[in-house]
């Protein structure tokens, strides 16, 4: 406890801590944070990204998602399928000693984060919370695409290696 008091005294002396109970908030940098887009726009963007990138690069067997009527449940299942298929493909790549496997792990991690964010939209939260989680899922999906574009640039061969 004496250490905490000593640290507090040093912070007060440095002007970083004010001991008055109604001290004004210290001035800091002003950040312009863009608002979370409406849920409908986010769902359409997710569907578009999955159709244009996920189906082409990770799993071509995924059904096409109609951007105008994208529903939350199908998007959650599709994100889960992308995440699971990327993991299965990576396991096959490691078995074949593929040099791209480490970068695919980064893509898979981003897809897992997108799936996790999408699954949080099922909680009994308000529409603003759901919109926020869909937006976060979109950001993770975009991150997976960015890693793929910058470091890999070729489709995952997972679906093509399966025995018939």
PASEKE-503006 format. One record per atom (N, C-alpha, C): residue number from 1; atom name; x, y, z. Coordinates in steps of 0.2 Angstrom, whole numbers. Layout:
% residues N
(rec NUM, "CA", (X, Y, Z));
...
END
This chain:
% residues 164
(rec 1, "N", (4, -6, 0));
(rec 1, "CA", (0, 0, 0));
(rec 1, "C", (4, 6, 0));
(rec 2, "N", (10, 6, 4));
(rec 2, "CA", (15, 12, 4));
(rec 2, "C", (17, 13, -3));
(rec 3, "N", (18, 8, -7));
(rec 3, "CA", (21, 9, -14));
(rec 3, "C", (16, 13, -18));
(rec 4, "N", (9, 11, -17));
(rec 4, "CA", (4, 14, -21));
(rec 4, "C", (4, 22, -19));
(rec 5, "N", (4, 23, -13));
(rec 5, "CA", (4, 30, -11));
(rec 5, "C", (10, 34, -14));
(rec 6, "N", (16, 31, -14));
(rec 6, "CA", (22, 34, -16));
(rec 6, "C", (21, 35, -24));
(rec 7, "N", (18, 31, -28));
(rec 7, "CA", (17, 31, -35));
(rec 7, "C", (12, 37, -36));
(rec 8, "N", (7, 37, -32));
(rec 8, "CA", (2, 42, -33));
(rec 8, "C", (5, 49, -31));
(rec 9, "N", (9, 50, -26));
(rec 9, "CA", (12, 56, -25));
(rec 9, "C", (16, 59, -31));
(rec 10, "N", (20, 54, -34));
(rec 10, "CA", (24, 55, -40));
(rec 10, "C", (20, 58, -46));
(rec 11, "N", (14, 54, -46));
(rec 11, "CA", (10, 56, -52));
(rec 11, "C", (7, 63, -51));
(rec 12, "N", (5, 65, -44));
(rec 12, "CA", (3, 72, -43));
(rec 12, "C", (8, 77, -44));
(rec 13, "N", (14, 75, -42));
(rec 13, "CA", (20, 80, -43));
(rec 13, "C", (21, 81, -51));
(rec 14, "N", (20, 76, -55));
(rec 14, "CA", (21, 77, -62));
(rec 14, "C", (16, 80, -65));
(rec 15, "N", (10, 81, -62));
(rec 15, "CA", (4, 84, -65));
(rec 15, "C", (0, 79, -69));
(rec 16, "N", (1, 73, -68));
(rec 16, "CA", (-3, 68, -72));
(rec 16, "C", (-9, 65, -68));
(rec 17, "N", (-9, 67, -61));
(rec 17, "CA", (-15, 65, -57));
(rec 17, "C", (-17, 71, -53));
(rec 18, "N", (-24, 72, -53));
(rec 18, "CA", (-26, 77, -49));
(rec 18, "C", (-30, 74, -43));
(rec 19, "N", (-29, 76, -37));
(rec 19, "CA", (-32, 73, -31));
(rec 19, "C", (-39, 76, -29));
(rec 20, "N", (-41, 82, -33));
(rec 20, "CA", (-47, 85, -31));
(rec 20, "C", (-52, 80, -34));
(rec 21, "N", (-58, 80, -31));
(rec 21, "CA", (-63, 75, -33));
(rec 21, "C", (-67, 77, -39));
(rec 22, "N", (-67, 84, -41));
(rec 22, "CA", (-71, 86, -47));
(rec 22, "C", (-66, 89, -52));
(rec 23, "N", (-60, 86, -53));
(rec 23, "CA", (-55, 88, -57));
(rec 23, "C", (-58, 88, -64));
(rec 24, "N", (-56, 93, -69));
(rec 24, "CA", (-58, 92, -76));
(rec 24, "C", (-54, 87, -79));
(rec 25, "N", (-57, 84, -84));
(rec 25, "CA", (-53, 79, -88));
(rec 25, "C", (-48, 82, -92));
(rec 26, "N", (-42, 79, -92));
(rec 26, "CA", (-36, 82, -95));
(rec 26, "C", (-37, 82, -103));
(rec 27, "N", (-35, 87, -106));
(rec 27, "CA", (-36, 88, -113));
(rec 27, "C", (-32, 83, -117));
(rec 28, "N", (-35, 80, -122));
(rec 28, "CA", (-31, 75, -125));
(rec 28, "C", (-32, 76, -133));
(rec 29, "N", (-30, 72, -137));
(rec 29, "CA", (-31, 72, -144));
(rec 29, "C", (-38, 71, -146));
(rec 30, "N", (-41, 75, -150));
(rec 30, "CA", (-48, 74, -153));
(rec 30, "C", (-47, 69, -158));
(rec 31, "N", (-52, 63, -157));
(rec 31, "CA", (-52, 58, -162));
(rec 31, "C", (-58, 58, -166));
(rec 32, "N", (-58, 58, -172));
(rec 32, "CA", (-64, 58, -176));
(rec 32, "C", (-65, 50, -178));
(rec 33, "N", (-70, 47, -174));
(rec 33, "CA", (-72, 40, -175));
(rec 33, "C", (-78, 40, -180));
(rec 34, "N", (-77, 36, -185));
(rec 34, "CA", (-83, 36, -190));
(rec 34, "C", (-89, 32, -186));
(rec 35, "N", (-95, 34, -187));
(rec 35, "CA", (-101, 30, -184));
(rec 35, "C", (-101, 23, -187));
(rec 36, "N", (-104, 18, -183));
(rec 36, "CA", (-105, 12, -186));
(rec 36, "C", (-110, 12, -191));
(rec 37, "N", (-109, 9, -197));
(rec 37, "CA", (-114, 9, -202));
(rec 37, "C", (-120, 5, -200));
(rec 38, "N", (-126, 7, -203));
(rec 38, "CA", (-132, 3, -202));
(rec 38, "C", (-131, -4, -203));
(rec 39, "N", (-135, -8, -200));
(rec 39, "CA", (-135, -15, -200));
(rec 39, "C", (-136, -18, -207));
(rec 40, "N", (-141, -15, -211));
(rec 40, "CA", (-142, -18, -217));
(rec 40, "C", (-136, -17, -222));
(rec 41, "N", (-133, -11, -222));
(rec 41, "CA", (-127, -10, -226));
(rec 41, "C", (-121, -15, -224));
(rec 42, "N", (-120, -16, -218));
(rec 42, "CA", (-115, -21, -215));
(rec 42, "C", (-117, -28, -218));
(rec 43, "N", (-123, -30, -217));
(rec 43, "CA", (-125, -37, -220));
(rec 43, "C", (-124, -38, -227));
(rec 44, "N", (-125, -33, -231));
(rec 44, "CA", (-124, -33, -238));
(rec 44, "C", (-117, -33, -240));
(rec 45, "N", (-113, -29, -236));
(rec 45, "CA", (-106, -29, -237));
(rec 45, "C", (-103, -36, -236));
(rec 46, "N", (-105, -39, -230));
(rec 46, "CA", (-102, -45, -228));
(rec 46, "C", (-104, -51, -234));
(rec 47, "N", (-110, -50, -236));
(rec 47, "CA", (-112, -55, -241));
(rec 47, "C", (-108, -54, -248));
(rec 48, "N", (-107, -48, -249));
(rec 48, "CA", (-103, -46, -255));
(rec 48, "C", (-96, -49, -255));
(rec 49, "N", (-93, -48, -249));
(rec 49, "CA", (-86, -50, -248));
(rec 49, "C", (-85, -57, -248));
(rec 50, "N", (-90, -61, -245));
(rec 50, "CA", (-90, -68, -245));
(rec 50, "C", (-91, -71, -252));
(rec 51, "N", (-95, -68, -256));
(rec 51, "CA", (-96, -70, -263));
(rec 51, "C", (-90, -69, -267));
(rec 52, "N", (-87, -63, -266));
(rec 52, "CA", (-82, -61, -271));
(rec 52, "C", (-75, -64, -269));
(rec 53, "N", (-74, -65, -262));
(rec 53, "CA", (-68, -68, -260));
(rec 53, "C", (-68, -75, -257));
(rec 54, "N", (-72, -75, -252));
(rec 54, "CA", (-73, -82, -248));
(rec 54, "C", (-74, -88, -252));
(rec 55, "N", (-80, -87, -257));
(rec 55, "CA", (-82, -92, -261));
(rec 55, "C", (-76, -94, -266));
(rec 56, "N", (-73, -89, -269));
(rec 56, "CA", (-68, -90, -274));
(rec 56, "C", (-61, -93, -271));
(rec 57, "N", (-59, -90, -265));
(rec 57, "CA", (-53, -92, -263));
(rec 57, "C", (-53, -98, -258));
(rec 58, "N", (-58, -98, -254));
(rec 58, "CA", (-58, -103, -248));
(rec 58, "C", (-62, -109, -250));
(rec 59, "N", (-68, -108, -251));
(rec 59, "CA", (-73, -114, -252));
(rec 59, "C", (-78, -112, -258));
(rec 60, "N", (-76, -114, -264));
(rec 60, "CA", (-81, -113, -270));
(rec 60, "C", (-87, -117, -269));
(rec 61, "N", (-88, -121, -265));
(rec 61, "CA", (-95, -125, -264));
(rec 61, "C", (-100, -121, -260));
(rec 62, "N", (-98, -116, -257));
(rec 62, "CA", (-103, -112, -253));
(rec 62, "C", (-108, -109, -258));
(rec 63, "N", (-114, -109, -255));
(rec 63, "CA", (-119, -106, -260));
(rec 63, "C", (-119, -98, -260));
(rec 64, "N", (-121, -96, -266));
(rec 64, "CA", (-120, -89, -267));
(rec 64, "C", (-125, -85, -262));
(rec 65, "N", (-123, -80, -259));
(rec 65, "CA", (-128, -76, -255));
(rec 65, "C", (-131, -70, -258));
(rec 66, "N", (-137, -70, -259));
(rec 66, "CA", (-140, -64, -262));
(rec 66, "C", (-139, -58, -258));
(rec 67, "N", (-136, -53, -260));
(rec 67, "CA", (-134, -47, -257));
(rec 67, "C", (-140, -43, -254));
(rec 68, "N", (-145, -43, -258));
(rec 68, "CA", (-151, -39, -257));
(rec 68, "C", (-155, -42, -251));
(rec 69, "N", (-155, -49, -250));
(rec 69, "CA", (-159, -52, -245));
(rec 69, "C", (-155, -56, -240));
(rec 70, "N", (-149, -54, -239));
(rec 70, "CA", (-144, -57, -234));
(rec 70, "C", (-147, -57, -227));
(rec 71, "N", (-148, -63, -225));
(rec 71, "CA", (-150, -64, -218));
(rec 71, "C", (-145, -66, -213));
(rec 72, "N", (-146, -64, -207));
(rec 72, "CA", (-141, -65, -202));
(rec 72, "C", (-139, -72, -201));
(rec 73, "N", (-144, -76, -201));
(rec 73, "CA", (-142, -83, -199));
(rec 73, "C", (-138, -86, -205));
(rec 74, "N", (-139, -85, -211));
(rec 74, "CA", (-135, -88, -216));
(rec 74, "C", (-128, -85, -216));
(rec 75, "N", (-128, -79, -215));
(rec 75, "CA", (-121, -76, -214));
(rec 75, "C", (-117, -79, -208));
(rec 76, "N", (-120, -80, -203));
(rec 76, "CA", (-116, -83, -197));
(rec 76, "C", (-114, -90, -199));
(rec 77, "N", (-118, -94, -203));
(rec 77, "CA", (-116, -101, -205));
(rec 77, "C", (-111, -101, -210));
(rec 78, "N", (-111, -96, -214));
(rec 78, "CA", (-106, -95, -220));
(rec 78, "C", (-100, -94, -217));
(rec 79, "N", (-99, -89, -212));
(rec 79, "CA", (-93, -87, -209));
(rec 79, "C", (-90, -93, -205));
(rec 80, "N", (-94, -97, -202));
(rec 80, "CA", (-92, -103, -199));
(rec 80, "C", (-89, -108, -204));
(rec 81, "N", (-93, -109, -209));
(rec 81, "CA", (-90, -113, -214));
(rec 81, "C", (-84, -111, -217));
(rec 82, "N", (-83, -105, -218));
(rec 82, "CA", (-76, -102, -221));
(rec 82, "C", (-71, -104, -216));
(rec 83, "N", (-72, -102, -210));
(rec 83, "CA", (-67, -103, -204));
(rec 83, "C", (-65, -111, -204));
(rec 84, "N", (-70, -115, -204));
(rec 84, "CA", (-69, -122, -203));
(rec 84, "C", (-65, -125, -209));
(rec 85, "N", (-67, -123, -215));
(rec 85, "CA", (-64, -125, -221));
(rec 85, "C", (-57, -123, -222));
(rec 86, "N", (-56, -117, -220));
(rec 86, "CA", (-49, -114, -220));
(rec 86, "C", (-44, -118, -215));
(rec 87, "N", (-47, -120, -209));
(rec 87, "CA", (-43, -125, -205));
(rec 87, "C", (-42, -131, -207));
(rec 88, "N", (-47, -134, -211));
(rec 88, "CA", (-46, -141, -214));
(rec 88, "C", (-41, -141, -219));
(rec 89, "N", (-41, -135, -223));
(rec 89, "CA", (-36, -134, -229));
(rec 89, "C", (-29, -134, -226));
(rec 90, "N", (-29, -130, -221));
(rec 90, "CA", (-22, -129, -218));
(rec 90, "C", (-19, -135, -216));
(rec 91, "N", (-23, -139, -212));
(rec 91, "CA", (-20, -146, -210));
(rec 91, "C", (-18, -150, -215));
(rec 92, "N", (-21, -150, -221));
(rec 92, "CA", (-19, -154, -227));
(rec 92, "C", (-12, -150, -230));
(rec 93, "N", (-12, -144, -230));
(rec 93, "CA", (-6, -140, -232));
(rec 93, "C", (0, -142, -228));
(rec 94, "N", (-1, -142, -221));
(rec 94, "CA", (5, -144, -217));
(rec 94, "C", (7, -151, -218));
(rec 95, "N", (2, -156, -219));
(rec 95, "CA", (4, -162, -221));
(rec 95, "C", (8, -163, -227));
(rec 96, "N", (7, -158, -232));
(rec 96, "CA", (11, -158, -238));
(rec 96, "C", (17, -153, -238));
(rec 97, "N", (18, -151, -232));
(rec 97, "CA", (23, -146, -231));
(rec 97, "C", (23, -140, -236));
(rec 98, "N", (18, -137, -236));
(rec 98, "CA", (16, -131, -241));
(rec 98, "C", (19, -125, -237));
(rec 99, "N", (23, -121, -241));
(rec 99, "CA", (26, -115, -238));
(rec 99, "C", (21, -109, -236));
(rec 100, "N", (15, -109, -239));
(rec 100, "CA", (10, -104, -238));
(rec 100, "C", (6, -106, -232));
(rec 101, "N", (7, -111, -229));
(rec 101, "CA", (3, -113, -223));
(rec 101, "C", (3, -108, -217));
(rec 102, "N", (9, -105, -215));
(rec 102, "CA", (9, -100, -210));
(rec 102, "C", (5, -94, -211));
(rec 103, "N", (5, -92, -218));
(rec 103, "CA", (1, -86, -219));
(rec 103, "C", (-7, -88, -219));
(rec 104, "N", (-8, -94, -221));
(rec 104, "CA", (-15, -96, -221));
(rec 104, "C", (-18, -96, -213));
(rec 105, "N", (-13, -98, -209));
(rec 105, "CA", (-15, -98, -201));
(rec 105, "C", (-18, -91, -200));
(rec 106, "N", (-14, -85, -202));
(rec 106, "CA", (-16, -78, -201));
(rec 106, "C", (-23, -77, -204));
(rec 107, "N", (-24, -80, -210));
(rec 107, "CA", (-31, -79, -213));
(rec 107, "C", (-36, -83, -209));
(rec 108, "N", (-35, -89, -206));
(rec 108, "CA", (-39, -93, -202));
(rec 108, "C", (-41, -89, -196));
(rec 109, "N", (-36, -86, -193));
(rec 109, "CA", (-37, -82, -186));
(rec 109, "C", (-42, -77, -187));
(rec 110, "N", (-41, -73, -193));
(rec 110, "CA", (-46, -67, -194));
(rec 110, "C", (-53, -70, -196));
(rec 111, "N", (-53, -76, -199));
(rec 111, "CA", (-60, -79, -201));
(rec 111, "C", (-63, -81, -194));
(rec 112, "N", (-59, -84, -190));
(rec 112, "CA", (-62, -86, -183));
(rec 112, "C", (-64, -80, -179));
(rec 113, "N", (-61, -74, -179));
(rec 113, "CA", (-63, -68, -176));
(rec 113, "C", (-69, -66, -179));
(rec 114, "N", (-70, -66, -186));
(rec 114, "CA", (-76, -64, -189));
(rec 114, "C", (-82, -68, -187));
(rec 115, "N", (-81, -75, -187));
(rec 115, "CA", (-86, -79, -185));
(rec 115, "C", (-88, -78, -178));
(rec 116, "N", (-83, -77, -173));
(rec 116, "CA", (-85, -76, -166));
(rec 116, "C", (-89, -69, -165));
(rec 117, "N", (-87, -64, -169));
(rec 117, "CA", (-91, -58, -169));
(rec 117, "C", (-98, -59, -171));
(rec 118, "N", (-98, -63, -177));
(rec 118, "CA", (-105, -64, -179));
(rec 118, "C", (-109, -68, -175));
(rec 119, "N", (-106, -72, -171));
(rec 119, "CA", (-110, -76, -166));
(rec 119, "C", (-112, -72, -160));
(rec 120, "N", (-109, -67, -159));
(rec 120, "CA", (-111, -62, -153));
(rec 120, "C", (-117, -58, -155));
(rec 121, "N", (-119, -58, -161));
(rec 121, "CA", (-126, -55, -163));
(rec 121, "C", (-132, -59, -161));
(rec 122, "N", (-131, -65, -159));
(rec 122, "CA", (-137, -68, -157));
(rec 122, "C", (-139, -67, -150));
(rec 123, "N", (-135, -63, -146));
(rec 123, "CA", (-136, -61, -139));
(rec 123, "C", (-142, -57, -139));
(rec 124, "N", (-146, -56, -133));
(rec 124, "CA", (-151, -52, -133));
(rec 124, "C", (-149, -45, -131));
(rec 125, "N", (-146, -42, -136));
(rec 125, "CA", (-144, -35, -136));
(rec 125, "C", (-148, -31, -141));
(rec 126, "N", (-148, -25, -140));
(rec 126, "CA", (-152, -20, -145));
(rec 126, "C", (-149, -20, -152));
(rec 127, "N", (-152, -17, -157));
(rec 127, "CA", (-150, -17, -164));
(rec 127, "C", (-143, -14, -164));
(rec 128, "N", (-142, -9, -160));
(rec 128, "CA", (-136, -5, -161));
(rec 128, "C", (-130, -10, -159));
(rec 129, "N", (-131, -14, -154));
(rec 129, "CA", (-125, -19, -152));
(rec 129, "C", (-125, -24, -158));
(rec 130, "N", (-130, -26, -161));
(rec 130, "CA", (-129, -31, -166));
(rec 130, "C", (-126, -28, -172));
(rec 131, "N", (-128, -22, -174));
(rec 131, "CA", (-124, -18, -179));
(rec 131, "C", (-117, -18, -178));
(rec 132, "N", (-115, -16, -172));
(rec 132, "CA", (-108, -16, -170));
(rec 132, "C", (-104, -22, -171));
(rec 133, "N", (-107, -28, -169));
(rec 133, "CA", (-104, -34, -170));
(rec 133, "C", (-104, -37, -177));
(rec 134, "N", (-109, -35, -181));
(rec 134, "CA", (-108, -36, -188));
(rec 134, "C", (-103, -32, -191));
(rec 135, "N", (-102, -26, -189));
(rec 135, "CA", (-97, -22, -192));
(rec 135, "C", (-90, -24, -190));
(rec 136, "N", (-89, -27, -184));
(rec 136, "CA", (-83, -30, -182));
(rec 136, "C", (-81, -36, -186));
(rec 137, "N", (-87, -40, -187));
(rec 137, "CA", (-86, -46, -191));
(rec 137, "C", (-83, -44, -198));
(rec 138, "N", (-86, -39, -201));
(rec 138, "CA", (-84, -36, -207));
(rec 138, "C", (-77, -34, -207));
(rec 139, "N", (-75, -31, -202));
(rec 139, "CA", (-68, -29, -202));
(rec 139, "C", (-63, -35, -202));
(rec 140, "N", (-65, -40, -198));
(rec 140, "CA", (-60, -46, -198));
(rec 140, "C", (-60, -50, -204));
(rec 141, "N", (-66, -50, -208));
(rec 141, "CA", (-66, -53, -214));
(rec 141, "C", (-62, -49, -219));
(rec 142, "N", (-62, -42, -219));
(rec 142, "CA", (-58, -38, -223));
(rec 142, "C", (-50, -39, -221));
(rec 143, "N", (-49, -40, -215));
(rec 143, "CA", (-42, -42, -213));
(rec 143, "C", (-40, -48, -216));
(rec 144, "N", (-44, -53, -216));
(rec 144, "CA", (-42, -60, -219));
(rec 144, "C", (-41, -59, -226));
(rec 145, "N", (-45, -55, -230));
(rec 145, "CA", (-44, -54, -237));
(rec 145, "C", (-37, -50, -238));
(rec 146, "N", (-36, -45, -234));
(rec 146, "CA", (-30, -41, -235));
(rec 146, "C", (-24, -46, -234));
(rec 147, "N", (-23, -50, -229));
(rec 147, "CA", (-18, -54, -228));
(rec 147, "C", (-17, -59, -234));
(rec 148, "N", (-23, -62, -236));
(rec 148, "CA", (-22, -66, -242));
(rec 148, "C", (-19, -62, -248));
(rec 149, "N", (-22, -56, -249));
(rec 149, "CA", (-20, -53, -255));
(rec 149, "C", (-13, -51, -255));
(rec 150, "N", (-10, -49, -249));
(rec 150, "CA", (-3, -47, -248));
(rec 150, "C", (2, -52, -248));
(rec 151, "N", (0, -58, -245));
(rec 151, "CA", (5, -63, -244));
(rec 151, "C", (4, -70, -247));
(rec 152, "N", (-2, -71, -250));
(rec 152, "CA", (-4, -78, -253));
(rec 152, "C", (-5, -77, -260));
(rec 153, "N", (-11, -74, -261));
(rec 153, "CA", (-13, -73, -268));
(rec 153, "C", (-15, -79, -272));
(rec 154, "N", (-16, -85, -269));
(rec 154, "CA", (-19, -91, -273));
(rec 154, "C", (-24, -94, -269));
(rec 155, "N", (-29, -97, -272));
(rec 155, "CA", (-35, -101, -268));
(rec 155, "C", (-32, -106, -264));
(rec 156, "N", (-36, -107, -259));
(rec 156, "CA", (-35, -113, -254));
(rec 156, "C", (-37, -119, -258));
(rec 157, "N", (-32, -124, -258));
(rec 157, "CA", (-34, -130, -262));
(rec 157, "C", (-37, -136, -258));
(rec 158, "N", (-40, -134, -253));
(rec 158, "CA", (-44, -138, -248));
(rec 158, "C", (-49, -142, -252));
(rec 159, "N", (-54, -139, -255));
(rec 159, "CA", (-59, -143, -258));
(rec 159, "C", (-58, -147, -263));
(rec 160, "N", (-52, -146, -267));
(rec 160, "CA", (-50, -150, -273));
(rec 160, "C", (-46, -156, -271));
(rec 161, "N", (-44, -157, -264));
(rec 161, "CA", (-40, -163, -262));
(rec 161, "C", (-44, -168, -260));
(rec 162, "N", (-51, -167, -259));
(rec 162, "CA", (-55, -172, -256));
(rec 162, "C", (-56, -178, -260));
(rec 163, "N", (-56, -184, -258));
(rec 163, "CA", (-57, -190, -262));
(rec 163, "C", (-65, -190, -264));
(rec 164, "N", (-66, -192, -270));
(rec 164, "CA", (-73, -192, -273));
(rec 164, "C", (-77, -198, -270));
END
